[in-house]
Amino acid sequence: MSDYSIRSRYLPPYQAIFAVDVKDFSAFESVAQAGITARIRPIVAAAFRRCGLGEIWDEERWHRVIGDAYVAGFPTRALPLLIHPLLDALQVQLEEENRVSRDGRPSRPLRMRASIHVGPITDADDDPVTDGSGAARVETHRLLDSAEVKQVLSRAGDGTLVAAIVSDRAFTDAVLGGFCALGPDRFTSVEVAVKQYRGSAWLAVPVASGDLLARGIRPLTEEGDAEAGDASAHQGAQVIGIGSIAGDATNVFVGNSGSISTVDDPDRLRRPRRRR
C-alpha cells in the first residue's frame, strides 16, 4: 500500500534568471570596490531601460548584489529578451559608463560576464527570507564562474565589454524555439564543468575584438593554440557574436555594428501566459 503520509510538494514557478559579474574585480584596489559594487545594479537597470525593457525591469522578482555579482529573477516570458536585446544594451551602457568614469589606478574599463538560465525558483510570496533559491540559481552562478566564458573575455580586446553564457535549457526554449531575434548561428556551444555542475551551454558576445576577431569565441585548447601558429589558417575565420548597437532604434542588427530592436508594445509582455 502507498504511504500517503509522504507528501509531494508543489514545484516553484519557473523564472528567467539573469546574472552578471565584473571581470578582474579583485584586481581593483579596495578603495574602489565599494563604488563598483554600488554601480552594478544601476548599470543593469539602465541597460534594461535603454532597450525598451523598463517594464520587465520593474517586474524583477528578487535580486542579490554580492561583491561584484548581481543576480535576479524575472518572469519566464522575458527569457528571450534577456538574450536580445538586453546583452547588446548592456554593452552600449558599459561603453557609455567607461567614457564618463573609469575605476582603479591605473584606470581601466568595467567589463562584465553575464549568464542566463531558466528554472524553478522559490517565489517571494512563499517566504521572503528564502526567495530566489533553487538549483537553477546555483547553476546560473556556475555558468558565470565557468572557465569558458572567462576565457572569452580574457582573449577579447577592451572593445568587448560583455561576454555571455546561456544555459542549454534557456537556449533551447528561447533561441531554438524562435522567440529570440538571434538565430543559433550567433552562438557557439561549450561543455561546462564547475565544481559538481556539468552541463552544456552557449557563448556569445555583443562585440568581438582582440583575439576573438582572429579565432572566434570558441574556447581554445592546447591543441588549438598550437594550430594557431599558422596565421593563414585563420584568414576569413568566422566571428560569432551578437553585434553591437549605437543609440536607440527599432531595427534588428546584424554584424558588429547597427541598431537595437526595442519592444514597442509593452502590453505584449503583460499578456498572461501559461506557467511552465
C-alpha positions as CSV (number, residue, x, y, z in Angstrom):
1,M,0.0,0.0,0.0
2,S,1.1,3.6,-0.7
3,D,2.3,5.7,2.2
4,Y,0.2,8.8,1.8
5,S,1.8,10.4,4.8
6,I,4.8,11.2,2.5
7,R,3.7,14.2,0.6
8,S,4.9,15.5,-2.8
9,R,5.4,19.2,-3.0
10,Y,4.4,21.9,-5.5
11,L,7.1,22.9,-7.9
12,P,8.1,26.5,-7.6
13,P,7.3,28.7,-10.6
14,Y,9.8,28.9,-13.4
15,Q,11.7,32.1,-13.7
16,A,14.2,33.6,-16.1
17,I,17.5,34.2,-14.3
18,F,20.0,36.9,-15.3
19,A,23.4,37.4,-13.6
20,V,26.5,39.5,-14.2
21,D,29.8,39.9,-12.5
22,V,32.8,42.2,-13.1
23,K,36.0,41.0,-14.8
24,D,39.0,41.1,-12.5
25,F,37.1,42.7,-9.7
26,S,39.7,41.6,-7.1
27,A,42.4,43.4,-9.0
28,F,40.7,46.8,-8.3
29,E,42.0,48.5,-5.1
30,S,39.9,48.1,-2.0
31,V,39.1,51.7,-2.1
32,A,37.4,51.3,-5.5
33,Q,35.5,48.1,-4.9
34,A,32.6,49.5,-2.9
35,G,31.9,52.1,-5.5
36,I,31.9,49.5,-8.3
37,T,29.5,47.3,-6.3
38,A,27.2,50.2,-5.9
39,R,27.2,50.8,-9.6
40,I,26.4,47.3,-10.9
41,R,22.7,47.2,-10.4
42,P,22.1,50.7,-11.7
43,I,24.1,49.9,-14.8
44,V,22.0,46.8,-15.4
45,A,18.8,48.8,-14.8
46,A,19.9,51.5,-17.3
47,A,20.6,48.7,-19.9
48,F,17.0,47.4,-19.4
49,R,15.6,50.8,-20.0
50,R,17.9,51.6,-22.9
51,C,16.4,48.8,-25.0
52,G,12.8,49.3,-24.0
53,L,12.6,46.7,-21.3
54,G,11.8,49.1,-18.4
55,E,8.6,47.3,-17.6
56,I,10.4,44.0,-17.4
57,W,12.9,45.5,-15.0
58,D,10.1,46.7,-12.8
59,E,8.9,43.1,-12.6
60,E,12.1,41.9,-11.1
61,R,11.0,39.1,-8.7
62,W,14.1,39.2,-6.4
63,H,17.7,40.2,-6.6
64,R,21.0,39.9,-4.8
65,V,24.2,42.0,-5.1
66,I,27.2,40.4,-3.5
67,G,30.6,41.9,-4.2
68,D,31.0,42.1,-7.9
69,A,27.9,40.0,-8.8
70,Y,24.3,40.8,-9.4
71,V,21.7,38.1,-9.9
72,A,17.9,38.4,-10.3
73,G,14.8,36.5,-11.3
74,F,12.3,37.8,-14.0
75,P,9.1,36.5,-15.5
76,T,9.7,33.5,-17.7
77,R,8.2,35.2,-20.7
78,A,11.1,37.7,-20.6
79,L,13.8,35.0,-21.2
80,P,14.3,35.7,-25.0
81,L,14.6,39.4,-24.2
82,L,17.3,38.9,-21.7
83,I,19.4,37.5,-24.5
84,H,18.4,40.0,-27.1
85,P,18.2,43.0,-26.9
86,L,19.5,43.2,-23.3
87,L,23.0,41.9,-23.8
88,D,23.6,44.4,-26.6
89,A,22.2,47.2,-24.5
90,L,24.5,46.2,-21.6
91,Q,27.5,46.5,-24.0
92,V,26.4,50.0,-25.0
93,Q,25.7,51.1,-21.4
94,L,29.1,50.0,-20.3
95,E,30.7,51.9,-23.3
96,E,28.9,55.0,-22.0
97,E,29.9,54.3,-18.4
98,N,33.5,53.9,-19.3
99,R,33.6,57.1,-21.3
100,V,32.4,59.0,-18.3
101,S,34.3,57.2,-15.5
102,R,37.0,54.6,-15.1
103,D,38.0,52.9,-11.9
104,G,41.3,51.8,-10.4
105,R,44.8,53.1,-10.7
106,P,45.7,52.8,-13.4
107,S,42.1,53.3,-14.5
108,R,40.6,50.6,-16.7
109,P,37.1,49.9,-18.2
110,L,34.4,47.9,-16.5
111,R,33.8,44.6,-18.3
112,M,31.2,42.1,-17.4
113,R,30.4,38.4,-17.8
114,A,26.7,37.5,-18.0
115,S,24.8,34.3,-17.6
116,I,21.2,33.5,-18.5
117,H,19.2,30.5,-17.3
118,V,15.7,29.4,-16.6
119,G,14.2,27.0,-14.0
120,P,12.1,26.6,-10.8
121,I,12.9,29.2,-8.2
122,T,11.2,29.8,-4.8
123,D,8.7,32.6,-5.1
124,A,8.9,35.7,-2.8
125,D,5.3,35.3,-1.9
126,D,6.1,32.0,-0.3
127,D,8.9,33.1,2.0
128,P,10.7,36.4,1.6
129,V,13.7,35.0,3.5
130,T,14.4,32.2,1.0
131,D,13.1,33.8,-2.2
132,G,15.4,33.2,-5.2
133,S,16.5,29.8,-4.0
134,G,16.9,26.6,-6.1
135,A,19.2,24.6,-8.1
136,A,18.6,26.8,-11.2
137,R,20.1,29.8,-9.3
138,V,23.2,27.7,-8.3
139,E,23.6,26.6,-11.9
140,T,23.4,30.2,-13.1
141,H,26.4,31.1,-10.8
142,R,28.3,28.0,-12.0
143,L,27.9,29.1,-15.6
144,L,29.1,32.6,-14.7
145,D,32.1,31.2,-13.0
146,S,33.0,28.8,-15.9
147,A,36.4,28.9,-17.5
148,E,34.8,29.0,-20.9
149,V,33.1,32.5,-20.5
150,K,36.1,33.8,-18.6
151,Q,38.4,32.9,-21.4
152,V,36.3,34.7,-23.9
153,L,36.6,38.0,-22.1
154,S,40.2,37.5,-21.4
155,R,41.1,36.9,-25.0
156,A,39.0,39.8,-26.2
157,G,40.3,43.3,-26.5
158,D,38.9,46.2,-24.5
159,G,36.2,46.8,-27.1
160,T,34.4,43.7,-25.9
161,L,32.8,44.7,-22.6
162,V,30.3,41.8,-22.3
163,A,30.7,38.1,-22.7
164,A,27.6,35.9,-22.2
165,I,26.9,32.3,-21.5
166,V,23.4,30.9,-22.0
167,S,22.3,27.6,-20.5
168,D,21.3,24.9,-22.8
169,R,17.8,24.9,-21.4
170,A,17.4,28.7,-22.0
171,F,19.0,28.4,-25.4
172,T,16.6,25.6,-26.4
173,D,13.5,27.5,-25.2
174,A,14.4,31.0,-26.3
175,V,16.7,30.6,-29.4
176,L,15.8,27.2,-30.9
177,G,12.2,28.0,-30.1
178,G,12.4,31.0,-32.4
179,F,11.4,33.5,-29.7
180,C,14.8,35.3,-29.7
181,A,15.7,37.6,-32.6
182,L,19.1,35.9,-32.8
183,G,19.5,32.6,-34.6
184,P,21.5,29.7,-33.4
185,D,24.4,30.7,-35.6
186,R,25.1,33.6,-33.3
187,F,26.3,31.2,-30.5
188,T,28.9,28.6,-30.1
189,S,28.4,25.5,-27.9
190,V,30.6,24.5,-24.9
191,E,30.6,21.9,-22.2
192,V,30.9,23.4,-18.7
193,A,32.3,21.7,-15.6
194,V,32.4,23.8,-12.4
195,K,32.6,22.0,-9.1
196,Q,29.8,19.4,-9.2
197,Y,28.0,21.1,-12.1
198,R,28.2,19.6,-15.5
199,G,26.2,20.9,-18.5
200,S,26.0,22.2,-22.0
201,A,25.9,25.9,-22.6
202,W,26.2,28.5,-25.4
203,L,28.6,31.5,-25.7
204,A,28.1,34.8,-27.4
205,V,29.4,38.4,-27.4
206,P,27.8,41.6,-28.5
207,V,31.0,43.0,-30.0
208,A,34.1,40.9,-31.0
209,S,37.6,42.4,-30.6
210,G,41.2,41.3,-30.0
211,D,41.9,37.6,-30.4
212,L,38.2,36.9,-31.0
213,L,38.5,38.6,-34.4
214,A,41.2,36.1,-35.4
215,R,39.9,32.9,-33.9
216,G,36.3,33.4,-32.9
217,I,34.8,32.8,-29.4
218,R,35.1,29.1,-29.1
219,P,37.4,28.4,-26.1
220,L,40.9,27.5,-27.1
221,T,42.6,24.2,-26.2
222,E,46.3,23.4,-26.1
223,E,45.9,21.7,-29.4
224,G,44.0,24.8,-30.8
225,D,46.8,27.1,-29.5
226,A,49.4,25.0,-31.4
227,E,47.4,25.2,-34.6
228,A,47.0,28.9,-34.1
229,G,50.7,29.3,-35.1
230,D,49.6,29.1,-38.8
231,A,48.2,32.5,-39.3
232,S,46.9,31.6,-42.7
233,A,44.6,29.1,-41.2
234,H,42.6,31.9,-39.6
235,Q,42.2,34.1,-42.5
236,G,38.5,34.5,-43.1
237,A,37.6,32.8,-39.8
238,Q,34.1,33.3,-38.8
239,V,33.5,35.6,-35.8
240,I,30.5,34.6,-33.8
241,G,28.9,37.4,-32.0
242,I,25.6,39.2,-31.3
243,G,26.7,42.5,-32.9
244,S,26.8,45.9,-31.4
245,I,24.4,48.8,-31.1
246,A,24.6,52.6,-31.0
247,G,21.8,54.7,-29.9
248,D,18.1,53.7,-29.8
249,A,16.4,52.5,-32.9
250,T,13.9,49.8,-33.9
251,N,16.0,47.7,-36.3
252,V,17.3,44.2,-35.6
253,F,21.0,44.5,-36.2
254,V,23.4,42.0,-37.8
255,G,27.2,42.0,-37.5
256,N,29.4,44.2,-35.4
257,S,27.6,47.5,-35.9
258,G,24.0,48.5,-36.2
259,S,21.0,49.2,-34.0
260,I,19.0,47.6,-31.4
261,S,15.5,46.2,-31.7
262,T,13.3,47.7,-28.9
263,V,10.0,46.4,-27.6
264,D,7.4,48.9,-28.8
265,D,4.4,47.0,-27.5
266,P,4.7,46.7,-23.7
267,D,1.2,45.2,-23.5
268,R,2.5,42.2,-25.4
269,L,4.8,41.5,-22.4
270,R,1.9,41.7,-20.0
271,R,-0.4,39.2,-21.7
272,P,-0.9,36.2,-19.3
273,R,0.8,33.0,-20.4
274,R,0.6,29.6,-19.1
275,R,3.1,28.9,-16.4
276,R,5.8,26.4,-17.3
